[in-house]
Amino acid sequence: MPRAVLFVLVWTLALAGAAAEDVRVLVSSVAGARVYDPAVGAGYVVLPAPHADLNVHWNAATQTFSGGFRTDSDSSGGGAFVQFGPEDAIAYLPATGQRQRTNSAAQFDFQGALGATYWVFPSATKASNDAFTLYLGLTAYGVAADGTFADNRIRWTVHAVENLTTPAANAFSGYSVSSGTVNMQLTADPAYPAAQMTLLANGHTHLNLLFKAPGLYRVTIRVRGTLAATGEEVSSLVPVYFGIEEWQIPDGTVSYTAWRDTEFNPSQAADPLISGPEADPDLDGFDNLEEFSFGGDPLVPDADLIRPRLQRVDQSWILTVRQRTNASGLTITPQAAASLVDNWRADLLTPQGQSRNVASDIDEFDYLLNGDLTGQAFLRVQTQLATP
């Protein structure tokens, strides 16, 4: 039996015996806040924390950013911080986080009509403690201040906001108020096209994080940096979950049509030459179906981020492919052939190891090239949508 098949059997047995880790629901650790903790179900566990950060890391080897919530203490109350992956922790906001708009000035219109209710993680410790809400920060402790990036700074913008519980209610804002003036830094609201947060490498800041409806939100942040050595801009998508009176990540899938309507404005979505599966509006060599499949941005050239990677490991070749894991009607099939005139075969590539989550609903999978191929091999990744 070929070695590759033996390896797959061993990996499958090991995976079957592994226990999944509970998702942490991060709540305030202020005395009295226990009354407001959610009664979580199987697969979730409440983790009190005095302070947590949405923390970003830089991986120089892969030229990518990643991130997730980081607490100031471990689950036993110890002093060591704990970094969670993007889908391993949720920042929970109880009903005590509700507020009503009282300022009639136009700059506060993002809060809704006068008297409207909104929910907020406050930017100040006292306000958080008074409301028994988690005190959240925004940090780049995983980005060294070593001159890798121009001016030792990285930039955050909101790529997408999804209310997974109530899709139509997806307003989110990250802002500060200084001397009565609003400074909007994080939002997908088209009224603020220039909204951006700049953060020093290894830096730390706080914003008011506002939501206009209850629900389980997935906010995807695009983190950018300009490499000081080359002037090249690099960027990655970093998802994070917020539970506004809700704590459970709902099961669900997304169709190409739903993705298209999120990524493109209405006029673009109605034009198949821009938003059709075979269109390539950002001219980066990947059509929209491939952007959907691999977790790309169809309007921003990001070929280096999403293209499959081939690398030599010991005496074997490993193909690494990003794949959307929540798509409906999508098939992604890595294939190989001994020549361009031979039949493309999926069985010449064998899944290896466990997948790695790299962005919201996007995992990386490794495939081992069959050792029986000698001399040369050709590889491709086929993407197909089911016919409605």
N, C-alpha and C positions, 0 to 999 in steps of 0.2 A: 504494500500500500504506500503511495507517495507520502513523503514527509508532510506536505502541506495539509493533507486530509487528516493525518494524525494530530496535527497541531490544532485544527479546527475542533476535533472531538474533545480534546483536553480543555480548550477554551470554553466550549459550550457547557461542559460539566461544571467548570469553575463558576461560570456566570449563573447557572441554575441554583447554585448553593449560596450565592451572595445575597445578603439582606439589604433592601433599599433603606436609605437613611430618611428619617422624618424631615419634613419641611419645617423650619423654625418660624414661628409667628412672633416677631419682635414687638414687645410692648414696654411701656414705661415701667421702671422699677420704683417709682415714687411711692412712699407709704400711702396706702388707701387706694392705689390704682388697681389692686387685685380685684376690686368689685367690678371693674370694667373690662376684665380679660374675656376674650371670646371662649365659648365652650367648644373647643376644637374637636374634630373627629379623628378617625384613624388616618395615619399618615402625616399628622401635624402635631407639633408640640409647642406650647407657649414658652418663650424665653424672655424673662424680664431683663431689661438693660437700661442703665442710666443714660446711655448715649450710644448712638450708632452712626456710622458714616456710610454713604455711598462712595466706595473707595475704588480708584482706578489704578491698574498696573500696566506697565510697558514691558513687552517681551522683545528684546533686541534681536533674538534669533529669528523670530517669525515676523518682526516688524509690525506687530499688532498690539492694540490695547485690549484689555479685558477688565471686568469689574464685577462688583456685587457688594452687598452690605457687609460691614465689618463692625463687630461689637468690641467694647472696651474690656470685656471680661468673658471667661469661658462659661460653659453651662453650669458649672459647680460654684460660680461666684468668684472664681480666682481672678488674678490680675492680668493674665495674658489675653491679648486680643484674639479674636477668632474671625477669619475671613471666610465668607460663604460664597458659593457660586451663584450665578444669576437666577437660578430657579430653586435655590436651597433655602431662601429666607424671604419673608414678606414683612414690610413695615406696616404695623396695624394701627389704625386710628379709630378710637371708640366714638360714641355719640357726643362725648364731652368736647370733641374737636369742632363742633358746629359753631358757626358765628353768623351774624346778620350784617349785611351792608348798611352802614350808617353815614358814610361820607358821600355826598351827592356830586362831588367834583367829577368831571368827565374822565379823568385819569384812572378812576376806580371802577369804570364800567365793566372791566373784566370780571368783577365780583358778582355781576348780575344786576337786576333792577334794585332800586332802593328798598331795603327790607328783606331782600332775598337771602336765603340760607346758603352758606358755603362751608366747606370743611378745610381745616388748615393744620399742618405741622408748623408751629411757630419757630421763628429763627432765634428766639431768646430763651435761655434756660428757665427763667422765672415763669414766662407765659406757658411753656411746656409743662412745668411742674404744676402750676395752678389748674391746668386743664387735664392733668393726668395723661398727657400725650407724650409719645416718644420724642426725645430731643435728637434731631437728625442733622448731620453735617454732610458736606460735599468735599471730598478729599482726593489727593493724588499722592498718597504715601507710597504707592508702588511705582512712582516715576522718580528716578534719581535726579537731583539737581546738580548734574554733572556736565551741563553744557550740551547734552544730546540734542535738545530742542532750542530753537532760536529764542533768546531772552529767557530761557528756562521756563517757558510757558506752554500750556496746552489750552485748547478751546473746546467748549461744550455747547452743542446745540441740540434741540429736540428733533429727533427724526420721526417719531410716531408716538401717538397716545392712543391706547385702546382700553376702553372699559369692557372687560370680558364678561361682566354681568349684565350691563345695559349698554350695548354698543353705541347708541345714539347720544349718550351722555358722557362725553369723553374730554371735557375741558380741563386743562391743567395749566398752572402757572407757577413759576419760581421767581420770586421778586423780593426786593428790599424796599424800605421806605426810609428816606433820609431827609430831615427837615421838611416833612410833609410831601415830598416828591417821590413818586413811584419810579423805581428803576427795574424794568422788566428784563430778566436775563434768560429765563428758560420757558419757552412756550411754543406750541405749534399753531397758535392763533395767528392767522394771516394779517391781523391788525398790527403785529409786531414783527415785520420781516427781518429786522436787524437784530433780534434778540439773540444774545450770545453771552456765555459766561467764560471769562478768562481766569485761569487758575495757575498759580506757580507750581512747578514741579515740587513734589513733597509738600504741597500747600494744603490749606484747610480753610473753608468758609462756611457760612450759614445763610440760607434764604428761607423766606416763608414759602412753603409748598402748598398750593391751594388746589382743591378739587371741588367741582360744582355739583357733584352727585355722589351718593354711595355707590359702592361696587368694588370689584377687584380689578385694579388697573395694571397694565403693563406699559411702562414708559420707557421707550428706547432712546437712549442718548447717543449721538454721534460725537465721538471724541477725536479731535484733530490735533496734529502737531506738525511743525515745520522743522525738518532735520537740519541742524545748523551746518553740518558738513557739506550737504549737497543742495540745500534749498528745496528739497522735495517735500511735499505735503503727504503725510500718512494719516489714515483715519480708520476707525473701527466702530461698529455698533455695539453698545453696551445696554442690555435690557435690565430693568429692575421692576419689582412688583410692590404695589402699595394696596393695602386692604382698607378701604374706607367703610367701616362698619361691616365689612365682609372679609373673610379670611381664606376661603378655599379657592384654589385655582380650578376653574371649570374645565372639563374635558371639551374638546371641540377641534374642528378642522377648518381650514381656510381654502377656499377655491381660488383658481386663478382670477376669476372675475372679481371676487371680493378683494383680493390683493391689488388688482389693477385699480379698483375704485379708491383704494387707500393711497396708493403711490402717485396717482395722477389726478390733476384737477378735472372737473367735469368735462371741459372742452377737449382736453387731451384724452380722457377715457373714452370719449365718443368717436375718436379718430383712430382707426386701426393701423394707420401708417405711423402713429406715435406709440400707441399702447397695445397693439396686437402682439400675439406671441412671437412672431417672427421679426418684429421691428427692433431696431437698436438705436433709440433716440440719443443716447450719450456717446455713441460711436466708439465704444471701448472693445468691440469685437464679440460681445456677449449679447444675444438677443433677449427679449423680455422674458421668454420662457426659461432661459438659463439663469437670468437674474432672479426670477421667482424660485427656481429650483435650488440655487446655491446661496440664497440669502443676500443678493446684491441690491444696489440702489439703481433703478433703471435710468435715473436722470443725472447720476454722478459717475464719471469714469472710475471704476473700481476693479478693473480686471485683475490686478496683482493680488487683491484681497480674495477674490472668489475662484480664481482658476485652480483646477486640480494640480497637485504637486507630485512629482516623481522623484524619489530619492533612493540611493543605494544604501542598504543597511546590511553590514557584514557581506555575505555573498548573495543577497537577495535584493529584488527591486520591490519597493512599496509605493503604491499609488494612494494618495490621500485626497479624499473628495468631500467637500462640504455638501450637506444635503438637508433640505427642509423636511422636518419630521411631522408637521401638522397639516400637510397638504392633502386635499381630497382630489382624486382623479389623476394624480401625478405618479409616474413611474420613472425612477432614476436607475440606470443600468450601466455600470462600468463594463467595458468589453475590451478584448484583446484579439489580435490576429498575428499570424506569422508573416503575412505580407498583405499588401493592400488589395490583392485579388482574392485572398482567402475569405472565408466566412468569418464575420465577427462573432466571438463566442464569450458569453458571460462566465462560463465554467473555467476559463483560464485565469480568472482572478478570484482569490479566496479571501473573504473577510477575515481580518486579524485583530485580536484584542478588543477592548471595549471602546465605544464611541466617546467623543469628548464634546461637551456643549461649548460652543464658541459665541453664540448670540441667541437672541430670542427664537426658539423653535428651530435653530440651526445647529446641527452636530457635524463633527468631522469623523469620517470613517476611513480606516486603513484597509487596503486590499493587497494581498501578496500575489505577485505575478508567478504563474506556474513555472517551476524550474525545468519543465520539459521543453519549453521554448528556448531554442539555442540560436546563436548567430544574431538574430534581430527580432524585434517585436514591435507592433504598433498598438497604441492604446487610444481609446476614446470613451467618453461618457455620454450615453444616449438619454435624452429627456423626452418624455412623451406625455401628452394629456389625453385622458380618456374622452372619447367622442360623446357629447351630451346625448 
